Amino acid sequence: MTTSGEEIKGYVHSIETMGTLDGPGTRCIVFMQGCPLRCNYCHNPDTWQMRTNDLYSANELFSKVARYKSYFGKKGGVTVSGGEPLAQAEFVNEFFAICRQEKIHTVLDTAGFELNDSVMKVLENTDLVLLDIKHTDPAKYHLLTGGNLTIVLDFLDYITSKNIDFWVRQVIVPGNNDTETDILALSKLLQGRPSLKRIELLAFHQMAMDKWHKLGLDYHLKEIAPPDENIMASLREVLVKQGLPTKIM
């Protein structure tokens, strides 16, 4: 993120105009540039570095996405993803504030890697959080992402305390978090959080491998096969039995 005078500008990787998977309804999805994590299965490693791609002011970005407002209907809106959008929290807050003024539903798709004053301001202008909880074990989380699970848990507790609606997502990677024990740990973490509206279990896939290779990156999971549908169904059933709102994807 950079500034020009008093105007905050943000680095945007790309914009998807008619998304249907990243929040309710039909959405315009803004993928921000920059991420401090290095997830082993990252779908967008080309978003890791910050100062590349297009630079927008919040008003410029809103002018671009507002063209699609008529497609949003009653459930749709704008999702800011990444990369990691909270790496540019001040910019996202300005953009979301404009969206809220214009009655556009806002979704923040994040790994919850940070919790500070700037992030809290973003959350004040966020209608729904999509929180990617990559693992519930601190050591395995760090091995998978390079990050600190404690911060993610603080973020989770904060949005719970503020009664901010949220969905949880977890990518199921065979040999990493695909056992009943793993999912019971996730269930225990999420019990008693009234603003939790959905859990999505996402099957690991290999579609990002070519992108890693083109960027000259060593893809560590190339020998891992996606989990089969029976495993995904059984993991979903674990959550259902715990009374949690679950969707399998």
DAFEN-V645430 format. One record per residue. N is the residue number from 0. RES is the residue in one letter. BURIAL is # if it has 24 or more other ideal C-beta (glycine too) atoms within 12 Angstrom, else .. Layout:
[[N	RES	BURIAL] [N	RES	BURIAL]]
This chain:
[[0	M	#] [1	T	.] [2	T	.] [3	S	.] [4	G	.] [5	E	.] [6	E	.] [7	I	#] [8	K	#] [9	G	#] [10	Y	#] [11	V	#] [12	H	#] [13	S	#] [14	I	#] [15	E	#] [16	T	#] [17	M	.] [18	G	#] [19	T	.] [20	L	.] [21	D	#] [22	G	#] [23	P	#] [24	G	#] [25	T	#] [26	R	#] [27	C	#] [28	I	#] [29	V	#] [30	F	#] [31	M	#] [32	Q	#] [33	G	#] [34	C	#] [35	P	#] [36	L	#] [37	R	#] [38	C	#] [39	N	#] [40	Y	#] [41	C	#] [42	H	#] [43	N	#] [44	P	#] [45	D	#] [46	T	#] [47	W	#] [48	Q	.] [49	M	#] [50	R	.] [51	T	.] [52	N	#] [53	D	.] [54	L	#] [55	Y	#] [56	S	#] [57	A	#] [58	N	.] [59	E	#] [60	L	#] [61	F	#] [62	S	.] [63	K	.] [64	V	#] [65	A	#] [66	R	.] [67	Y	#] [68	K	#] [69	S	.] [70	Y	.] [71	F	#] [72	G	.] [73	K	.] [74	K	.] [75	G	#] [76	G	#] [77	V	#] [78	T	#] [79	V	#] [80	S	#] [81	G	#] [82	G	#] [83	E	#] [84	P	#] [85	L	#] [86	A	#] [87	Q	#] [88	A	#] [89	E	#] [90	F	#] [91	V	#] [92	N	#] [93	E	#] [94	F	#] [95	F	#] [96	A	#] [97	I	#] [98	C	#] [99	R	.] [100	Q	.] [101	E	.] [102	K	.] [103	I	#] [104	H	#] [105	T	#] [106	V	#] [107	L	#] [108	D	#] [109	T	#] [110	A	#] [111	G	#] [112	F	#] [113	E	#] [114	L	#] [115	N	.] [116	D	.] [117	S	.] [118	V	#] [119	M	.] [120	K	.] [121	V	#] [122	L	#] [123	E	.] [124	N	#] [125	T	#] [126	D	#] [127	L	#] [128	V	#] [129	L	#] [130	L	#] [131	D	#] [132	I	#] [133	K	#] [134	H	#] [135	T	#] [136	D	.] [137	P	.] [138	A	.] [139	K	.] [140	Y	#] [141	H	.] [142	L	.] [143	L	#] [144	T	#] [145	G	.] [146	G	#] [147	N	.] [148	L	#] [149	T	.] [150	I	#] [151	V	#] [152	L	#] [153	D	.] [154	F	#] [155	L	#] [156	D	.] [157	Y	#] [158	I	#] [159	T	#] [160	S	.] [161	K	.] [162	N	.] [163	I	#] [164	D	#] [165	F	#] [166	W	#] [167	V	#] [168	R	#] [169	Q	#] [170	V	#] [171	I	#] [172	V	#] [173	P	#] [174	G	.] [175	N	#] [176	N	#] [177	D	#] [178	T	.] [179	E	.] [180	T	.] [181	D	#] [182	I	#] [183	L	.] [184	A	#] [185	L	#] [186	S	#] [187	K	.] [188	L	#] [189	L	#] [190	Q	.] [191	G	.] [192	R	#] [193	P	.] [194	S	#] [195	L	#] [196	K	#] [197	R	#] [198	I	#] [199	E	#] [200	L	#] [201	L	#] [202	A	#] [203	F	#] [204	H	.] [205	Q	.] [206	M	.] [207	A	#] [208	M	#] [209	D	.] [210	K	.] [211	W	#] [212	H	.] [213	K	.] [214	L	.] [215	G	.] [216	L	.] [217	D	.] [218	Y	#] [219	H	.] [220	L	#] [221	K	.] [222	E	.] [223	I	.] [224	A	.] [225	P	.] [226	P	#] [227	D	.] [228	E	.] [229	N	.] [230	I	#] [231	M	#] [232	A	.] [233	S	.] [234	L	#] [235	R	#] [236	E	.] [237	V	#] [238	L	#] [239	V	.] [240	K	.] [241	Q	#] [242	G	.] [243	L	#] [244	P	#] [245	T	#] [246	K	.] [247	I	#] [248	M	.]]
